[in-house]
Amino acid sequence: MYGCYECGICVAACPSARFYDFSPRKIAQTLAREDVELFYEQLNDDVWNCSQCFSCNRCPRQNSPGGLITIMREVAVKNGLRTTKEALAGYTRIIYKIMTTGTQVSPDMLQEDAFPDWGPQVKAVSQNLDVWRRALPPETLHTTGLSWQVEERTMHELYAIWKMTGTLDMIGELDEGLHDIMEEIMDDALEESGLPTE
């Protein structure tokens, strides 16, 4: 990090830099310079503009701004920053869907008000859901209540990972109601499966 050339390759490769006032280089420089005020500002805003694609890993000095941003996001979540809650508000449905069905986004979830940071494309998607439903493979099904079949053992292992890594606790920092629902679902399933939870 301290050997950054400031060459801008990370910014040139970054898709988020094209659409937002965002610079992975600025993140790396802030941390290298130990600029606490700018770090706090980035923690509250900039880190949520990163698409986590890790295109920035093209750095000739082998720096990973995307990796640094991942750590910064974890800090923001663990400290319950207001902007974290705002940035992740639309994702509570995704978390719930993963934990209950083993899959992520279905077309009916893509609504403009839930994912404003996804840009204007979400509005176009939400207005043409019937087209997207026909385009996706039928075995995926297309509602938040249904998904393709995921083995029960796989779901239980996923629950154990989320509990043991503290992910469930992090969800509690953002959305206590979702945390309580997920904990009840997971505890019941893990008790039946016999998998460890600590």
N, C-alpha and C positions, 0 to 999 in steps of 0.2 A: 504493500500500500504506500509506503514511504518512497518507493522508487517510481511513482507514477510519472510518466513523461508528459502528461497533459496533451497527448496526441489526438484525443477525441475519437478514437476508433470505437470506444464503447458507446458514445453518443450517436455516431454515424450508423451503428448496427441496431440501435434501440428503436423499436416500433413506437413505443410510448412517447419518445422525444419528438416524433412527427406530429403528434396530436395534442400534446399537453406541454405546458411550460415545465419540462422535466429534463433532468440531466443526470445519468448515472455517474458521470465524471464528478459532478458537483457533490454527490453523496460521498464518494471515495475521498475527495479532497477535504471535505468537512471533517471526516473521521481522522484522516491523517494529520490534520492541523489541530485536532482536538478543540474545535470551535463549538463550545457547549450551546451557545445561544442558537446558532444555525442548526445544530443537531436537533434541538428541541423543536424548532420550526419544521424541519424535514420530517421528524417523527410524527408531527400532527397533520402533515399535509402530503408532502412529496412521495413518501413511501407507498401511498395508496394509488399513485399513478403508474407504478411499475406493473407490467403485465406478467412478470415472473417467467419470461421465456428464456432468460439467461443468454441472450444474444450478445450481451456485454462481455461474456467470458472470452471474447476474442482478444483481450488485452495482451499486448506483447510482454508485459511484466507479470502475466498470470494472475492479475487481480480479478476479483469477482464482485463487482458492484451488486449484482443480483443476490449473491450470497449475503453480503452485508445488509441489504434491504430485508432479506428474510429474517435476519437476527433483529433488525430494528423493528420490524412488524411484531415480532414476538414480544419485544420490550413494550411496545405500545399496547398490545393486547393484555399483557400481564399487569400493566399499570392502569388499565381501564380508561384510557384516554377517550375523551368525548368524540374526537374525530374517528377513532377506531370503530366506535359503535355506529356512527353514521356511515362509514365506508362499508361496513360489513352487514348492515341491516338487511339488504336484499338476499344475503347468503344464508340466512337462518333457514329458509325453506330448503336450500340445497343440503345443508347439514342434516336437517330432519329427514329428507328423502334418502340420503346415503345411509343413514342409520336405520331406517325402517325398511328399505327395499334393496340396499346394496348398490344402487345406481345414482347417477347425478341429475342432470337437468333434463326435463322433458319439455317439449315445445310449449305447453300451456303455461309454464312458469316464466317464459320470457315476456315480461310485461315492462313497459317503459318506466313506470313508477318504481318498480322493484330494482331495476338495474340501470339507473341513470348514467353511471360511469361507463357503460358499454357503448355509449355513443348513439347517434341517430339510427343506426341499423336496427336496434331493438324495436323501435316503433314500427319499422317496415316488417320485421319478423312477426310482431304481435298482431299486425293487421292481416297477415296471410297465413295464419296457423293451419288452415285446412290444406294449403299447398304443402307446407312443411310436413304435416302428418302423412300425406300421401307419399312424400319423397323419402321418408325414413323407412327403414326395414320394418315390416309388420311385427316381427318378434320383439321389437323394443317396447311395443305398446306406447301409449302417449299421454298418460295422466300422472299426476303426482301420487295417486294411490296405487298405481300398478307399475310393473317393470318386467324386464325379462327375468327369468328364474335365476336366483342366486342361491347356491347351496347353503343350507343352514349353518354348517360348520364354518364356512367362509365368513358369514355374518358374525358368528360368535367370536371368531378370531379378530375380526375388525373391532368389535366391542372391547375385547381385552386390550388391544393395542391402544385404543382411544383412552381407556381408563388408566392403563399403566404408564402412558407417556404424559399424562396430565392434560391431554387435549380437552377432555370433558370439563375439567376445572376451568380452562381458559374460556370455554363456551359460557360457563357460569358467570364469568366477569362481564360478558357482553349481553347475555340474555338469560336472566335467572329462570324465567318460565320455561324456555326451551331446555335449559339444563335439567330442570326437575323432571320434565317429560322423558328426556333421553336417559337420565339416570335410572328411572323406574323401568323403562324398556330394557336397558342393558343389564341391570342387576338381575331381573327375572330370567333373561336369556342365559346369562353367565352361570347362574345358580343351577339351571337345568343342564348346561353343557359340562360343568365341572372344570372349566378353564380357570386359571389363576387370574386374580384381579389386582394383585399387588406385586 
